[in-house]
Amino acid sequence: TQIFGDVQVFQATKSLMELSLKSTDVTGDIKVFENTNGLEYFDLASTKVTGDIQVLNTTGQLKVVHLPNTRVHGDIAVFSSTDTSELTSLSMGNSAVFGNISALKSADKLSEVVFASTQVGGDIRVFESKPGLLAVICSSTQVTGDVQVFENKERLMFLDLSFTQVTGDVKVFVGNQQLQILKLASAPVFGDVGVLATSEQNGFSVLDLSFTQVVGNIWVFQNAWHLKELYLGGTKVTGSIEGIVSWSQAQVVDLSDTLVTGRLTKRWRGCCRHLRILKLSGSRVQFVPNGDDLINLMNLQQLKNPNLALLPALTTLEVSGCRLNCHLQDLLLPLGACEHVGTIKAVKSGLTGELPNLDPMPPTIVETGIFLAQRSSLASSLEFIDLSGNNLSYIAAVPGASQTLVLAGNQQPLRLAKDALSKALKHGVFVDLRGTQLHDQTNREAQILLQENVMRNTSQRIYSRPERGYSCYDLDRNSTTLQVSPPDFLPDEWCACMAGWHGMGTRCTKCPENTFSEELNTDTCKECPVNTTTDKDGSTSMWDCKCEAGELHALNGSHLCGCPEGFASSGVSCVNCAGLHRNCSDRFSDVASADP
């Protein structure tokens, strides 16, 4: 609710038994509940209360304590000196509590324990004596131990020990009929995922074993009709994505950085109707259909027959780092009737060709007819596109719904259709062209935008590459949503070789030893004055040139080495003339020519 205020108002309510102010704006220190001896149900979750949980030592026989997402703190050792015989639910995730979970040893009736994202540690063996556990959520904590302790927890429904040091073989979860959500991401657990997928007694809806040591073939999940979310990224699992076809309830599938292979085929038509997120980046998947399958999926039959839809619920597709090695339109056009795709990431995927116009698409086959002006659903849904590091040649149009278009690091000069860049920037689309050279035609359009003050460059050269000897103006980020690398964008207009280098724009060469340059874009480096040398290359001033004897002085528009009055140069050092009976009043005197 919208209730607010300080819990101090409960100062006099020492007979309080139940308090639930979850997700309100109440504040104050929980010390006010000290000596509230009858308190059994205490729920201040997601509020702004503070204080030390040591106060719970005086609140009687607690059954429910919910203080997650608050500012409370303290050692959970308080529960070792508190009567926890009736405690069933303890939730303190995302708070500043700490301590060892062994403090819960006597809480035999516990059904729910939540310490996620706290400094709590200890061995999970303490849960072995808790037969009624329904949920244990201790992700991102310092807990340790072996998952073996959960082998006979027949009522366990939710277990999250992600980002902990808990280890063990996942086969212990075989037969846990009630376990619906199992999350062990980045924990050092191991085993074959097949034992979890093939057991008829398991009914996982969410299985997260990403970045663990599990192995297996994803085909084993073909009969896991109940599975809604599967995360196996960063593991050694193998198999073909063709196995996904039979996952009728799947909503999220993450197989990124795995050994999984395969590509779309016509068997994908009409399947995976609930699949929203498909992450395959860094895997061996080629994804894009080929041959007869490409011809089949290019035919957008679903526009007339929804039962033949290809991934109708898809919102996010990630295939970065996969060896697609195809034309970009072969990736996009089979998805042309997908109404919900908002994100496509295909970085460094071997894509070539052009980003086609999606409104209308190129000539499109629908059943037996050819449509010349068919609008793609992607034109209305696609908001984020990352095609960095590919070898694209042309952008026919920026999709109409786009908010972000990343084309950084393209492998050849990129041409955008006439006015495509102008329209995108006018509509506030973030366009990232860093590390990408522009085709001459697009470059001219960009220069016109600068001349018309549609965007501006910075007043000073803030982009610097000292190791390459140049600095450049950059785009003023407050004037545009375009991002570029100045050396690739307008190298001759915006960039200049720095002092200590010679050349023009970004074509710079460091001045060799005994030479220098003091200005930007110097054609050649100047020689040091006679009898002077530098101790390194890249000198930025004549004063970096040091005399073999004496110091450098200006004389009638030139510079000569000279010794102090009373000294003369011997060629290698300045010598005191007093013992030589020579007149050394001139600072440029040398021993051989000084008058007696």
VMD Tcl script that draws the C-alpha trace (Angstrom):
set ca {
  {0.00 0.00 0.00}
  {0.99 3.67 0.10}
  {1.39 3.71 3.87}
  {4.38 5.62 5.22}
  {5.73 6.76 8.57}
  {8.13 5.73 11.33}
  {7.78 2.36 13.07}
  {8.42 4.29 16.28}
  {4.63 4.45 16.59}
  {4.73 0.81 17.71}
  {6.76 1.71 20.80}
  {3.88 1.02 23.16}
  {2.45 -2.04 21.39}
  {4.32 -4.68 23.35}
  {1.45 -7.16 22.89}
  {1.81 -7.10 19.10}
  {1.65 -10.61 17.58}
  {1.55 -9.98 13.82}
  {2.92 -7.10 11.77}
  {2.96 -6.94 7.97}
  {4.05 -3.72 6.28}
  {5.68 -5.27 3.22}
  {6.47 -2.96 0.29}
  {5.47 0.26 2.03}
  {7.36 3.48 2.70}
  {7.74 3.00 6.43}
  {11.07 3.92 8.04}
  {12.71 3.77 11.44}
  {14.79 1.47 13.63}
  {13.52 -2.03 14.43}
  {14.89 -1.57 17.95}
  {11.41 -0.25 18.74}
  {10.21 -3.88 18.74}
  {12.54 -4.83 21.58}
  {10.73 -6.88 24.26}
  {7.65 -7.37 22.06}
  {7.39 -10.80 23.63}
  {4.35 -12.07 21.73}
  {5.56 -11.22 18.21}
  {5.20 -14.22 15.89}
  {4.76 -12.81 12.39}
  {7.19 -9.99 11.47}
  {7.17 -8.81 7.84}
  {8.84 -5.52 6.91}
  {10.15 -6.70 3.54}
  {11.10 -4.03 0.98}
  {10.77 -1.11 3.38}
  {13.26 1.51 4.56}
  {13.63 0.26 8.12}
  {17.09 0.01 9.69}
  {18.62 -1.44 12.81}
  {20.46 -4.42 14.27}
  {18.67 -7.78 14.10}
  {19.97 -8.46 17.60}
  {16.62 -7.06 18.73}
  {15.02 -10.33 17.58}
  {16.58 -11.96 20.63}
  {13.88 -10.31 22.75}
  {10.78 -10.71 20.60}
  {9.51 -14.08 21.71}
  {8.76 -17.19 19.69}
  {8.96 -15.99 16.08}
  {7.38 -18.01 13.30}
  {7.91 -15.71 10.31}
  {10.69 -13.10 9.89}
  {10.80 -11.25 6.57}
  {13.34 -8.41 6.30}
  {14.68 -8.67 2.71}
  {15.50 -5.52 0.75}
  {15.81 -3.43 3.92}
  {18.66 -1.63 5.66}
  {18.83 -3.93 8.65}
  {22.17 -5.39 9.66}
  {23.79 -7.66 12.21}
  {24.98 -11.20 12.87}
  {22.48 -14.02 12.30}
  {24.08 -15.68 15.31}
  {21.14 -14.07 17.11}
  {19.09 -17.10 16.02}
  {21.32 -19.47 17.96}
  {20.32 -17.73 21.19}
  {16.68 -17.22 20.22}
  {13.87 -19.75 20.46}
  {13.57 -20.82 16.80}
  {11.63 -24.02 17.43}
  {8.55 -22.55 15.69}
  {10.39 -20.57 13.00}
  {9.09 -21.58 9.57}
  {10.07 -18.72 7.25}
  {13.23 -16.59 7.41}
  {13.96 -14.06 4.65}
  {16.76 -11.48 4.83}
  {18.06 -11.31 1.26}
  {19.64 -8.10 -0.03}
  {20.32 -6.76 3.45}
  {23.49 -6.16 5.47}
  {23.23 -9.25 7.68}
  {26.16 -11.62 8.05}
  {27.23 -14.68 9.98}
  {27.15 -18.48 9.80}
  {24.00 -20.41 8.86}
  {24.86 -22.91 11.56}
  {22.90 -20.51 13.76}
  {19.76 -22.15 12.30}
  {20.64 -25.57 13.67}
  {17.65 -25.66 16.05}
  {15.11 -24.29 13.56}
  {13.78 -27.71 12.63}
  {10.47 -26.45 11.23}
  {12.04 -24.15 8.65}
  {10.32 -24.29 5.28}
  {11.75 -21.17 3.68}
  {15.24 -19.64 4.00}
  {16.34 -16.59 1.99}
  {19.78 -15.00 2.45}
  {20.51 -14.10 -1.18}
  {23.13 -11.37 -1.75}
  {24.28 -11.14 1.87}
  {27.54 -11.84 3.71}
  {26.15 -15.03 5.20}
  {28.33 -18.13 5.00}
  {28.72 -21.60 6.47}
  {28.07 -25.20 5.47}
  {24.66 -26.08 4.00}
  {24.80 -29.28 6.01}
  {22.68 -27.39 8.54}
  {19.70 -27.99 6.22}
  {20.05 -31.75 6.46}
  {17.87 -31.83 9.58}
  {15.09 -29.72 8.02}
  {12.64 -32.21 6.41}
  {10.02 -29.57 5.68}
  {12.14 -27.30 3.46}
  {10.22 -25.82 0.55}
  {12.63 -23.10 -0.56}
  {16.32 -22.34 0.03}
  {17.57 -19.19 -1.69}
  {21.15 -18.38 -0.75}
  {22.56 -17.20 -4.08}
  {25.55 -14.84 -4.05}
  {26.54 -15.75 -0.49}
  {29.58 -17.45 1.02}
  {27.88 -20.74 1.81}
  {29.72 -23.98 1.08}
  {29.07 -27.70 1.24}
  {27.72 -30.53 -0.90}
  {24.26 -30.60 -2.52}
  {24.01 -34.16 -1.24}
  {22.18 -32.73 1.80}
  {19.11 -32.15 -0.38}
  {18.84 -35.72 -1.66}
  {15.85 -36.67 0.46}
  {14.11 -33.30 0.64}
  {10.86 -34.53 -0.87}
  {8.99 -31.26 -0.33}
  {11.70 -28.95 -1.74}
  {10.30 -26.80 -4.54}
  {12.82 -23.98 -4.99}
  {16.62 -24.18 -4.57}
  {18.93 -21.33 -5.56}
  {22.61 -21.63 -4.65}
  {23.94 -19.74 -7.65}
  {27.28 -17.94 -7.27}
  {28.29 -19.89 -4.17}
  {31.01 -22.47 -3.48}
  {28.53 -25.30 -3.06}
  {29.63 -28.42 -4.95}
  {28.40 -31.94 -5.68}
  {26.82 -34.12 -8.37}
  {23.47 -32.93 -9.69}
  {22.21 -36.52 -9.79}
  {21.13 -36.08 -6.13}
  {18.10 -34.16 -7.44}
  {16.77 -37.13 -9.42}
  {13.44 -38.10 -7.95}
  {12.73 -34.77 -6.23}
  {9.20 -34.70 -7.59}
  {8.28 -31.33 -6.10}
  {11.45 -29.49 -7.15}
  {10.36 -27.01 -9.81}
  {13.12 -24.39 -9.73}
  {16.78 -25.42 -9.49}
  {19.42 -22.70 -9.84}
  {23.10 -23.51 -9.38}
  {24.67 -21.06 -11.82}
  {28.45 -20.59 -11.44}
  {28.62 -23.03 -8.53}
  {31.22 -25.85 -8.86}
  {28.60 -28.58 -9.27}
  {29.01 -31.31 -11.87}
  {27.32 -34.30 -13.48}
  {25.29 -35.28 -16.53}
  {22.20 -33.18 -17.17}
  {20.66 -36.25 -18.77}
  {19.81 -37.74 -15.38}
  {17.65 -34.71 -14.62}
  {15.93 -34.61 -17.99}
  {15.13 -38.27 -18.40}
  {13.74 -38.91 -14.93}
  {9.95 -39.10 -15.16}
  {9.78 -38.05 -11.52}
  {11.34 -34.63 -12.14}
  {9.19 -31.73 -13.25}
  {11.55 -28.77 -13.46}
  {10.05 -25.58 -14.80}
  {13.31 -23.61 -14.36}
  {16.76 -25.22 -14.56}
  {19.83 -22.97 -14.34}
  {23.16 -24.79 -14.49}
  {24.99 -22.12 -16.47}
  {28.77 -21.89 -16.01}
  {28.94 -25.14 -14.07}
  {30.80 -28.34 -14.86}
  {27.80 -30.29 -16.11}
  {27.91 -32.18 -19.40}
  {25.41 -33.97 -21.60}
  {23.36 -33.69 -24.77}
  {20.41 -31.29 -24.96}
  {18.42 -33.93 -26.86}
  {17.65 -35.47 -23.46}
  {15.22 -32.60 -22.84}
  {13.00 -33.49 -25.80}
  {10.35 -34.92 -23.50}
  {10.68 -32.26 -20.80}
  {7.30 -30.77 -21.69}
  {7.12 -28.91 -18.36}
  {10.42 -27.05 -18.80}
  {9.91 -23.31 -19.23}
  {13.39 -21.89 -18.67}
  {16.70 -23.65 -19.36}
  {20.07 -22.01 -18.74}
  {23.12 -24.05 -19.76}
  {25.38 -21.24 -21.01}
  {29.09 -21.71 -20.47}
  {28.91 -25.49 -20.06}
  {30.18 -28.40 -22.16}
  {26.75 -29.59 -23.25}
  {26.43 -30.76 -26.84}
  {23.69 -31.67 -29.30}
  {21.63 -29.89 -31.92}
  {19.17 -27.06 -31.38}
  {16.76 -29.22 -33.34}
  {16.00 -30.75 -29.96}
  {14.31 -27.51 -28.93}
  {11.50 -28.22 -31.39}
  {9.78 -30.56 -28.95}
  {10.02 -28.25 -25.92}
  {6.42 -27.15 -26.12}
  {6.42 -24.97 -22.98}
  {9.89 -23.45 -23.29}
  {10.03 -19.68 -22.79}
  {13.74 -19.00 -22.21}
  {16.62 -21.08 -23.59}
  {20.24 -20.05 -23.00}
  {22.82 -22.24 -24.74}
  {25.44 -19.52 -25.23}
  {29.11 -20.55 -25.10}
  {28.29 -24.25 -25.37}
  {29.20 -26.97 -27.89}
  {25.66 -27.06 -29.28}
  {25.27 -27.05 -33.07}
  {22.49 -26.88 -35.67}
  {20.35 -24.43 -37.62}
  {16.70 -23.64 -38.27}
  {14.80 -26.09 -40.42}
  {11.21 -26.30 -41.62}
  {10.49 -28.51 -38.59}
  {10.53 -25.33 -36.53}
  {7.28 -24.19 -38.11}
  {4.46 -24.27 -35.60}
  {6.66 -25.30 -32.66}
  {8.10 -23.41 -29.69}
  {5.05 -21.18 -29.58}
  {6.00 -19.79 -26.16}
  {9.73 -19.29 -26.73}
  {10.55 -15.66 -25.93}
  {14.32 -15.59 -25.42}
  {16.85 -17.66 -27.36}
  {20.52 -17.11 -26.51}
  {23.06 -18.97 -28.65}
  {26.03 -16.55 -28.68}
  {29.44 -18.15 -28.71}
  {28.07 -21.62 -29.49}
  {28.68 -23.69 -32.61}
  {25.18 -23.06 -33.88}
  {24.90 -21.77 -37.45}
  {21.21 -21.00 -36.91}
  {20.39 -19.59 -40.37}
  {18.52 -22.10 -42.55}
  {20.01 -23.17 -45.86}
  {18.99 -25.03 -48.99}
  {15.35 -26.16 -49.12}
  {14.85 -25.11 -45.49}
  {15.80 -21.52 -46.34}
  {13.42 -21.52 -49.29}
  {10.66 -22.93 -47.09}
  {11.16 -20.46 -44.23}
  {11.47 -17.51 -46.62}
  {7.86 -18.29 -47.55}
  {5.92 -16.42 -44.88}
  {3.00 -18.86 -44.90}
  {2.11 -17.89 -41.35}
  {0.70 -14.60 -42.61}
  {-2.22 -16.69 -43.82}
  {-1.89 -19.75 -41.60}
  {-0.89 -18.94 -37.97}
  {-0.39 -22.65 -37.25}
  {2.74 -22.51 -39.40}
  {4.28 -19.61 -37.48}
  {8.04 -19.55 -36.91}
  {8.88 -18.57 -33.31}
  {5.75 -16.44 -32.90}
  {6.52 -15.34 -29.31}
  {10.23 -14.58 -29.83}
  {11.40 -11.27 -28.32}
  {15.18 -11.73 -28.07}
  {17.63 -13.56 -30.34}
  {21.35 -13.61 -29.57}
  {23.74 -15.31 -32.01}
  {26.89 -13.21 -31.54}
  {30.08 -15.10 -32.30}
  {28.24 -17.90 -34.08}
  {29.53 -18.78 -37.53}
  {26.46 -17.77 -39.47}
  {28.54 -16.91 -42.57}
  {25.58 -15.76 -44.63}
  {23.81 -12.74 -46.01}
  {22.12 -10.69 -43.33}
  {18.78 -10.92 -45.07}
  {18.90 -14.72 -44.75}
  {18.89 -14.21 -41.00}
  {16.19 -11.55 -40.89}
  {13.66 -12.38 -43.58}
  {12.61 -15.81 -42.23}
  {11.71 -13.90 -39.05}
  {9.77 -11.36 -41.07}
  {6.39 -12.31 -39.57}
  {7.61 -12.41 -35.94}
  {5.57 -9.71 -34.23}
  {7.46 -9.43 -30.94}
  {11.18 -9.54 -31.76}
  {12.67 -6.50 -30.06}
  {16.35 -7.47 -29.80}
  {18.75 -9.14 -32.22}
  {22.43 -9.45 -31.37}
  {24.66 -10.90 -34.08}
  {28.13 -9.50 -33.36}
  {31.06 -10.94 -35.35}
  {28.92 -13.60 -36.95}
  {30.26 -13.56 -40.50}
  {27.31 -11.59 -41.86}
  {27.62 -9.96 -45.27}
  {25.42 -8.04 -47.70}
  {22.84 -5.51 -46.66}
  {20.37 -4.73 -43.92}
  {17.23 -4.90 -46.08}
  {14.31 -2.55 -45.97}
  {11.64 -4.11 -43.74}
  {8.86 -1.74 -44.75}
  {8.28 -2.98 -47.35}
  {10.43 -6.12 -47.51}
  {12.04 -7.31 -50.73}
  {9.65 -9.38 -52.89}
  {8.12 -11.92 -50.50}
  {6.53 -15.31 -51.14}
  {3.38 -16.07 -49.14}
  {2.13 -19.55 -49.96}
  {1.97 -19.49 -53.77}
  {1.79 -15.74 -54.25}
  {4.57 -13.15 -54.54}
  {4.05 -9.89 -52.66}
  {6.05 -6.85 -53.72}
  {5.13 -4.54 -50.85}
  {4.72 -6.80 -47.81}
  {5.50 -5.04 -44.54}
  {7.60 -7.04 -42.08}
  {6.45 -7.21 -38.48}
  {10.09 -6.54 -37.55}
  {9.65 -2.99 -38.79}
  {7.31 -2.36 -35.86}
  {9.00 -4.47 -33.19}
  {12.77 -4.44 -33.67}
  {14.18 -1.90 -31.21}
  {17.76 -3.04 -30.56}
  {20.06 -4.40 -33.29}
  {23.75 -5.11 -32.78}
  {25.56 -6.13 -35.96}
  {29.08 -5.06 -34.92}
  {32.15 -6.65 -36.41}
  {30.51 -8.00 -39.56}
  {31.21 -7.27 -43.23}
  {28.08 -5.41 -44.29}
  {28.05 -3.24 -47.38}
  {24.73 -1.38 -47.30}
  {21.96 -0.30 -44.95}
  {18.81 0.00 -47.05}
  {16.81 1.47 -44.16}
  {16.94 1.73 -40.39}
  {13.99 -0.31 -39.04}
  {11.16 2.00 -38.06}
  {10.94 0.95 -34.40}
  {14.69 1.04 -33.82}
  {16.04 2.79 -30.75}
  {19.58 1.41 -31.02}
  {21.50 0.34 -34.12}
  {25.08 -0.83 -33.53}
  {27.27 -1.15 -36.62}
  {30.65 -0.68 -34.94}
  {33.80 -2.24 -36.38}
  {32.36 -3.06 -39.79}
  {34.99 -4.68 -42.01}
  {34.44 -2.49 -45.06}
  {33.32 1.09 -45.70}
  {29.60 1.15 -44.99}
  {27.04 2.89 -47.13}
  {23.65 3.96 -45.79}
  {20.73 4.69 -48.10}
  {20.19 8.34 -48.93}
  {18.86 10.24 -45.91}
  {18.77 7.04 -43.79}
  {21.27 8.47 -41.30}
  {19.47 11.83 -41.18}
  {16.10 10.20 -40.50}
  {17.50 7.94 -37.81}
  {19.15 10.82 -35.95}
  {16.04 12.97 -36.31}
  {14.04 10.26 -34.53}
  {16.61 9.94 -31.75}
  {17.95 6.53 -32.77}
  {21.26 5.73 -31.09}
  {23.55 4.83 -34.01}
  {26.97 3.41 -33.12}
  {29.47 3.61 -35.98}
  {32.63 3.51 -33.88}
  {35.49 1.83 -35.71}
  {33.55 1.86 -38.99}
  {34.60 3.77 -42.07}
  {31.82 5.37 -44.07}
  {31.31 5.09 -47.79}
  {32.00 8.40 -49.56}
  {28.29 9.02 -50.16}
  {27.39 8.54 -46.49}
  {30.42 10.56 -45.44}
  {29.20 13.51 -47.50}
  {25.76 13.26 -45.89}
  {27.39 13.35 -42.47}
  {29.36 16.46 -43.37}
  {26.16 18.18 -44.50}
  {24.58 17.36 -41.14}
  {27.54 19.06 -39.47}
  {27.26 22.10 -41.72}
  {23.54 22.37 -40.95}
  {24.23 22.05 -37.19}
  {22.11 18.93 -36.96}
  {25.09 17.73 -34.96}
  {28.26 19.44 -33.80}
  {31.87 18.58 -33.17}
  {33.66 19.41 -29.94}
  {35.47 22.71 -29.60}
  {38.75 20.99 -28.75}
  {40.55 17.85 -29.85}
  {39.44 15.51 -27.06}
  {40.03 12.25 -28.93}
  {43.68 11.32 -28.66}
  {45.80 8.41 -29.84}
  {49.29 9.36 -28.61}
  {50.72 5.97 -29.59}
  {49.76 6.77 -33.19}
  {50.64 10.44 -33.01}
  {47.32 12.17 -33.64}
  {44.44 13.85 -31.86}
  {40.99 14.67 -33.21}
  {37.82 16.58 -32.62}
  {34.90 14.33 -31.71}
  {31.14 14.55 -31.96}
  {29.57 16.58 -29.20}
  {27.50 13.91 -27.42}
  {24.99 16.55 -26.35}
  {24.18 17.36 -29.97}
  {23.50 13.92 -31.45}
  {22.75 10.26 -30.81}
  {25.44 9.25 -33.30}
  {28.69 7.74 -32.04}
  {31.74 7.55 -34.28}
  {35.48 7.08 -34.15}
  {36.90 10.38 -35.49}
  {39.83 8.66 -37.32}
  {37.31 6.63 -39.31}
  {34.67 9.33 -39.61}
  {36.47 12.47 -40.80}
  {40.19 11.72 -40.50}
  {41.48 14.60 -42.63}
  {39.01 17.23 -41.40}
  {39.04 16.43 -37.68}
  {42.43 14.87 -36.98}
  {45.95 16.26 -36.93}
  {49.41 14.87 -36.28}
  {50.62 16.01 -32.89}
  {53.87 17.77 -32.00}
  {56.73 15.28 -32.16}
  {55.26 13.74 -35.32}
  {54.93 14.76 -38.96}
  {52.24 14.06 -41.53}
  {48.57 14.95 -42.09}
  {45.34 13.79 -40.48}
  {45.92 10.30 -39.10}
  {48.88 9.50 -41.36}
  {51.55 10.37 -38.85}
  {55.22 9.39 -38.45}
  {57.21 10.03 -35.32}
  {60.14 12.45 -35.64}
  {63.43 10.52 -35.55}
  {66.23 11.32 -33.13}
  {67.92 14.72 -33.53}
  {64.76 16.22 -35.08}
  {61.59 17.78 -33.67}
  {58.20 19.24 -34.56}
  {56.33 21.81 -32.51}
  {53.09 22.27 -34.46}
  {50.16 20.18 -35.70}
  {50.25 18.58 -39.15}
  {53.91 19.41 -39.84}
  {55.07 18.22 -43.27}
  {58.54 17.36 -42.05}
  {60.44 17.38 -38.79}
  {63.07 20.10 -38.28}
  {66.71 19.28 -37.74}
  {68.21 20.12 -34.36}
  {70.67 23.09 -34.37}
  {74.36 22.39 -35.05}
  {76.18 20.49 -32.30}
  {72.92 19.41 -30.61}
  {71.24 16.03 -30.31}
  {68.13 14.52 -28.72}
  {68.15 11.49 -26.47}
  {64.98 10.01 -28.01}
  {62.67 10.23 -31.00}
  {59.38 12.15 -30.95}
  {60.81 15.44 -29.64}
  {58.25 18.23 -29.45}
  {60.48 21.27 -29.07}
  {63.79 22.65 -30.24}
  {64.72 22.91 -26.56}
  {64.72 19.10 -26.45}
  {67.90 19.36 -28.51}
  {70.84 19.35 -26.08}
  {74.26 20.80 -26.75}
  {77.34 18.62 -26.59}
  {78.96 21.48 -24.64}
  {77.13 24.36 -22.97}
  {73.52 25.33 -23.52}
  {71.42 26.44 -26.46}
  {71.01 30.21 -26.90}
  {69.19 32.39 -29.45}
  {71.33 34.65 -31.63}
  {70.09 36.82 -34.51}
  {67.23 34.51 -35.37}
  {69.27 31.34 -35.06}
  {70.28 29.10 -32.18}
  {73.80 28.21 -31.15}
  {75.43 26.32 -28.32}
  {77.33 28.54 -25.90}
  {79.22 28.35 -22.59}
  {78.85 30.68 -19.58}
  {80.99 33.85 -19.46}
  {84.61 32.97 -18.68}
  {84.30 29.55 -20.30}
  {84.93 28.33 -23.82}
  {83.83 25.25 -25.68}
  {86.38 22.53 -26.30}
  {83.88 20.71 -28.50}
  {82.91 18.25 -25.82}
  {82.70 20.44 -22.70}
  {83.00 24.00 -21.40}
  {86.56 24.84 -20.22}
  {87.52 27.59 -17.72}
  {89.56 30.14 -19.66}
  {91.39 31.60 -16.64}
  {94.19 29.06 -16.85}
  {94.34 29.27 -20.62}
  {94.99 33.02 -20.74}
  {92.19 33.42 -23.27}
  {89.50 36.07 -23.60}
  {86.23 34.15 -23.16}
  {83.83 37.04 -22.62}
  {81.76 35.93 -25.63}
  {79.44 33.07 -24.60}
  {80.00 31.48 -28.01}
  {83.81 31.35 -27.56}
  {85.67 28.15 -28.29}
  {89.10 27.22 -27.02}
  {90.72 27.08 -30.46}
  {89.64 30.55 -31.68}
  {89.39 32.65 -28.50}
  {91.68 35.74 -28.45}
  {94.62 35.72 -26.04}
}
mol new
graphics top color blue
foreach p $ca { graphics top sphere $p radius 0.5 }
foreach p [lrange $ca 0 end-1] q [lrange $ca 1 end] { graphics top cylinder $p $q radius 0.2 }
display resetview
